[in-house]
Amino acid sequence: MSGDDDILFERRGRIALVTLNRPRALNALTLEMCRALEAELKAYADDPAVAAVVVRGAGDRAFCAGGDIRRLYDEGKAGGDYPFDFYRDEYRLNALIFHFPKPYVALMDGIVMGGGVGVSVHGSHRVLSERVMFAMPETGIGLFPDVGGSHFLPRCPGRLGLYMAMTGARLKAADALHAGLGDAYVPSDRLDALIGALAEVGDDDVGQVLDGFRADPGSAPIAERRADIDRLFASDDVETILAALDADGGDWAAETAATMRTKSPISLKIAAEQLRRGAALAFDDCMRMEYRLACGCIAGHDFYEGVRAVVIDKDQAPKWRPDTLAGVSDDDIRACFETPGRGGDLSFE
């Protein structure tokens, strides 16, 4: 076994096993973890002894709950380079996983949010347990659904991706499978056996091994809401979506509208536009666009205010700026998608 304490790398038979090892922090990603995983994946890609890569989280609470938001907050407030370095290298890692030439098996057991989505959902095989809780809650802290959300969210069935981006909805295993965010349901008490079975096989047999462990996650509640979601989130315009929810008259629509109104107004508008654009973009182009957006958020107000309200003071009362959708101009949104003045666009070299 090798790696620093926060991320561990080991060989088990034919697989390379990666463990995100910050259970007290819900395995939140740091820049150092991203760089270490990128380096190991590049080595695994060229190593004929490695047939597949398996990634898991330590402990029983989370696969990975996202990036280390507190560190990003502290470093960003101090004007340091860390947030820019983090997002640049994290997005490069996401692209490496998306294009990885060998089976990449993510064991999504527990909380999977933000950065944890980026190191799981782009893999070739996404395994969900009964403990999974999948969400993209970034608009609630003044960010946007990144780590490739521009690519995978608009490719979810119907308007599910936009619904997730606007609300931060939390999906259990059956719902995540319905949304196309996973490939197989395997109970958590079978994951160690699955790792052992994968260690014995070649890359051509990963799917067959998974078939032997699949179980039934039950019905997907979100499937029963699909008609409402597709109808009420049919527009790419946030105000139009809210108007449709308000006019619906049902309890679910009212609760959904109330949830949206707690989010950062500029984040909601950014998210709607990024998904609209991302639907027509290749993955690497989505990541370039997201890096532009990340740089804008680091330089802005709402990310720091959102983290203060949710993570630091925990008063759940962010003071967004602007505090209404009407206060967000088209020029404000266009500026978010422009090439960053600090270092230019993301590259993959």
C-alpha positions in Angstrom: 0.0 0.0 0.0 1.3 3.5 -0.8 0.1 7.1 -0.8 -0.2 9.7 2.0 -2.7 9.3 4.8 -5.5 11.1 2.9 -5.5 8.8 -0.1 -4.2 5.2 -0.3 -3.2 3.1 -3.3 -2.7 -0.6 -3.3 -2.6 -3.5 -5.7 -5.0 -6.5 -5.2 -4.5 -9.0 -7.9 -5.5 -7.5 -11.2 -6.9 -4.3 -9.8 -5.5 -1.0 -8.4 -7.6 -0.1 -5.3 -7.8 3.5 -4.4 -9.2 4.6 -1.0 -10.2 8.2 -0.2 -9.1 8.2 3.4 -10.5 11.2 5.2 -13.5 9.6 7.0 -13.8 12.4 9.6 -14.1 14.9 6.8 -16.4 12.7 4.8 -13.5 12.0 2.5 -13.5 15.5 1.1 -11.0 16.1 -1.6 -7.9 18.3 -1.3 -5.6 19.5 -4.0 -3.0 17.1 -2.9 -5.4 14.2 -3.2 -6.4 15.2 -6.7 -2.7 15.4 -7.8 -1.9 12.1 -6.2 -4.8 10.3 -7.9 -4.0 11.9 -11.3 -0.4 10.7 -11.1 -1.4 7.1 -10.1 -4.1 6.9 -12.8 -1.6 7.9 -15.5 0.7 5.1 -14.2 -2.1 2.6 -14.1 -3.2 3.4 -17.7 0.3 2.3 -18.9 0.7 -0.7 -16.6 -0.3 -4.0 -18.2 -0.5 -5.6 -14.7 -3.5 -3.3 -13.9 -6.7 -4.5 -15.5 -9.0 -2.1 -13.7 -9.1 0.6 -11.1 -11.5 0.5 -8.1 -12.2 3.6 -6.1 -13.9 3.7 -2.7 -14.2 5.9 0.4 -13.1 5.0 3.9 -15.7 4.6 6.6 -19.4 4.0 6.2 -20.7 7.5 6.0 -19.4 8.8 2.6 -17.7 7.9 -0.6 -16.8 11.6 -0.9 -18.8 14.6 0.2 -17.1 17.1 -2.2 -14.1 19.3 -2.1 -12.6 20.6 1.1 -14.8 23.7 1.1 -13.5 25.2 4.3 -9.9 25.2 3.0 -11.1 26.7 -0.3 -13.0 29.4 1.7 -10.0 30.3 3.9 -7.4 30.3 1.0 -9.7 32.3 -1.2 -10.5 34.9 1.4 -6.7 35.3 1.9 -6.3 35.9 -1.9 -4.1 32.8 -2.4 -3.7 30.6 -5.4 -5.0 27.5 -3.8 -8.6 27.7 -5.0 -7.5 28.3 -8.6 -5.0 25.4 -8.4 -7.6 23.2 -6.9 -10.3 23.7 -9.5 -7.7 23.5 -12.3 -6.3 20.2 -11.2 -9.6 18.7 -10.1 -11.1 19.4 -13.5 -8.1 17.8 -15.2 -8.6 14.8 -13.0 -12.3 14.6 -14.0 -11.3 14.6 -17.7 -8.7 11.9 -17.1 -11.4 9.7 -15.5 -13.8 10.4 -18.3 -11.3 9.4 -20.9 -9.6 6.6 -18.8 -8.8 3.7 -21.1 -9.4 0.9 -18.6 -12.4 0.0 -16.4 -12.8 2.5 -13.6 -15.2 1.2 -10.9 -16.5 3.7 -8.4 -18.1 2.2 -5.3 -20.6 4.9 -4.4 -21.3 4.0 -0.8 -22.6 6.8 1.4 -22.6 10.5 0.6 -21.6 11.4 -3.0 -21.6 15.2 -3.6 -19.7 17.8 -5.6 -16.1 16.6 -5.9 -17.1 13.1 -5.0 -19.4 13.1 -8.0 -16.4 14.1 -10.2 -14.3 11.1 -9.2 -17.2 8.6 -9.6 -19.9 9.5 -12.1 -17.5 9.7 -15.0 -16.1 6.2 -14.5 -17.0 3.3 -16.8 -18.8 1.4 -14.0 -20.7 3.2 -11.2 -21.8 1.0 -8.3 -24.5 2.3 -5.9 -25.2 0.9 -2.4 -28.3 1.4 -0.2 -26.4 4.0 1.7 -25.7 6.3 -1.3 -27.0 9.8 -1.1 -26.2 11.6 -4.4 -26.6 15.4 -4.8 -25.2 18.4 -6.5 -26.0 21.1 -3.9 -23.6 23.8 -5.1 -26.2 26.6 -5.8 -26.9 26.6 -2.1 -23.3 27.8 -1.3 -23.0 30.3 -4.2 -21.3 27.9 -6.6 -22.7 25.9 -9.6 -22.9 22.2 -10.3 -19.4 21.6 -11.5 -17.0 18.6 -11.8 -18.6 17.8 -15.2 -22.2 18.7 -14.2 -22.4 20.7 -17.5 -22.0 17.4 -19.3 -23.8 14.7 -17.3 -26.8 16.7 -15.9 -28.2 17.8 -19.3 -27.8 14.1 -20.4 -30.0 12.8 -17.6 -33.5 11.7 -18.7 -35.9 14.5 -19.4 -35.4 17.5 -17.2 -34.0 15.6 -14.2 -30.6 17.2 -14.5 -31.9 20.8 -14.5 -34.1 19.9 -11.5 -31.1 18.5 -9.6 -29.1 21.6 -10.4 -31.8 24.1 -9.4 -32.8 22.3 -6.1 -29.8 20.2 -4.9 -32.2 17.3 -4.7 -30.8 14.3 -2.8 -31.2 10.9 -4.6 -31.0 7.5 -3.2 -29.9 4.4 -5.1 -33.0 3.7 -7.1 -33.5 7.3 -8.1 -29.8 7.7 -9.1 -30.1 4.6 -11.3 -33.2 6.1 -12.9 -31.4 9.3 -13.5 -28.5 7.4 -15.3 -26.0 8.3 -12.6 -25.1 4.7 -11.7 -24.9 1.4 -13.5 -25.5 -1.2 -10.8 -27.0 -1.6 -7.3 -24.9 -3.7 -4.9 -25.7 -3.8 -1.1 -22.9 -2.4 1.1 -22.3 -5.7 2.8 -21.3 -7.2 -0.6 -18.8 -4.5 -1.7 -15.8 -6.2 -0.1 -16.7 -9.5 -1.9 -17.1 -7.5 -5.1 -13.6 -6.0 -4.7 -12.2 -9.5 -4.2 -14.0 -10.9 -7.3 -12.8 -7.9 -9.4 -9.2 -8.6 -8.3 -9.3 -12.0 -9.9 -10.5 -11.0 -13.4 -9.2 -9.2 -16.5 -10.6 -6.0 -17.9 -13.0 -7.7 -20.2 -14.8 -9.4 -17.4 -15.6 -6.4 -15.1 -19.2 -6.1 -16.4 -19.8 -9.8 -16.0 -18.5 -9.7 -12.4 -20.8 -6.8 -11.6 -23.7 -8.8 -13.1 -23.1 -11.4 -10.5 -23.5 -8.9 -7.6 -26.4 -6.8 -8.9 -29.5 -6.6 -6.6 -32.8 -4.8 -6.9 -32.9 -1.3 -5.3 -36.7 -1.2 -5.4 -38.8 1.5 -7.0 -37.6 4.9 -7.8 -39.8 7.7 -6.3 -38.4 10.2 -8.7 -39.8 8.2 -11.6 -43.2 9.0 -10.2 -42.4 12.7 -10.4 -40.9 12.6 -13.9 -44.0 14.0 -15.6 -44.1 16.9 -13.1 -40.4 17.6 -13.4 -40.3 17.5 -17.1 -43.3 19.8 -17.4 -42.4 22.4 -14.7 -38.7 22.5 -15.6 -39.3 22.6 -19.3 -37.8 26.1 -19.6 -34.1 27.1 -19.4 -35.2 30.3 -17.8 -35.2 30.3 -14.0 -38.0 32.9 -13.6 -40.2 30.9 -16.0 -39.5 27.7 -14.0 -40.5 29.4 -10.7 -43.6 30.9 -12.3 -44.6 27.4 -13.5 -44.1 26.0 -10.0 -46.1 28.8 -8.4 -48.9 28.3 -10.8 -49.1 24.6 -10.3 -50.9 24.8 -7.0 -49.6 21.5 -5.6 -47.7 20.9 -2.4 -44.6 19.4 -4.2 -44.4 22.3 -6.6 -44.7 24.8 -3.7 -42.0 23.1 -1.7 -39.7 22.9 -4.7 -40.2 26.6 -5.5 -39.4 27.5 -1.8 -36.2 25.4 -2.0 -35.1 27.2 -5.1 -35.7 30.6 -3.5 -33.1 29.7 -0.8 -30.4 29.4 -3.4 -28.0 32.0 -4.7 -29.8 33.9 -7.5 -26.7 34.3 -9.6 -25.8 30.6 -9.1 -29.3 29.5 -10.3 -28.9 31.6 -13.4 -25.3 30.4 -14.0 -26.5 26.8 -13.6 -29.3 27.1 -16.0 -27.1 28.6 -18.7 -24.2 26.2 -18.1 -26.5 23.2 -18.6 -28.1 24.8 -21.7 -24.6 25.2 -23.2 -23.2 21.9 -21.9 -25.9 19.9 -23.7 -24.1 20.6 -26.9 -20.5 20.5 -25.7 -17.9 17.7 -25.6 -16.7 16.8 -22.1 -13.4 18.7 -22.3 -15.1 21.8 -23.5 -17.5 21.6 -20.6 -14.6 21.5 -18.2 -13.0 24.5 -19.8 -16.3 26.4 -19.4 -16.6 25.3 -15.7 -13.1 26.5 -15.0 -14.2 29.9 -16.2 -17.2 29.8 -13.9 -15.1 28.6 -10.9 -12.6 31.5 -11.4 -15.5 33.9 -11.4 -17.0 32.4 -8.2 -13.6 32.6 -6.4 -13.4 36.3 -7.3 -17.1 36.9 -6.4 -19.2 37.3 -3.2 -21.8 34.5 -3.0 -19.4 31.6 -2.6 -17.9 33.1 0.6 -21.3 34.1 1.9 -22.8 30.7 1.2 -20.0 28.8 2.9 -20.2 31.2 5.8 -23.9 30.6 6.3 -23.9 26.8 5.7 -20.5 25.6 6.9 -18.9 28.2 9.2 -21.6 30.1 11.2 -24.3 27.5 10.2 -27.0 30.1 10.5 -28.5 29.0 7.2 -29.2 32.7 6.4 -26.9 33.8 3.5 -27.1 37.3 2.3 -26.8 36.9 -1.4 -25.6 39.7 -3.7 -27.8 40.4 -5.6 -30.5 38.9 -3.5 -33.1 38.5 -6.2 -33.2 37.0 -9.7 -34.3 40.3 -11.1 -31.1 41.9 -9.8 -29.0 39.5 -11.9 -28.5 41.0 -15.4 -27.7 39.2 -18.6 -24.4 41.0 -18.6 -23.6 39.6 -15.2 -24.1 36.1 -16.5 -22.2 36.6 -19.8 -19.2 37.9 -17.8 -19.1 34.6 -15.8 -18.5 32.7 -19.0 -15.6 34.8 -20.2 -12.0 33.7 -20.3 -10.4 34.2 -16.9 -7.9 37.0 -16.6 -5.9 35.1 -14.1 -4.0 32.4 -16.0 -6.4 32.0 -19.0 -8.4 29.0 -19.9 -8.0 25.5 -18.6 -5.7 23.2 -20.6 -5.2 19.5 -20.4 -1.5 19.4 -21.2 
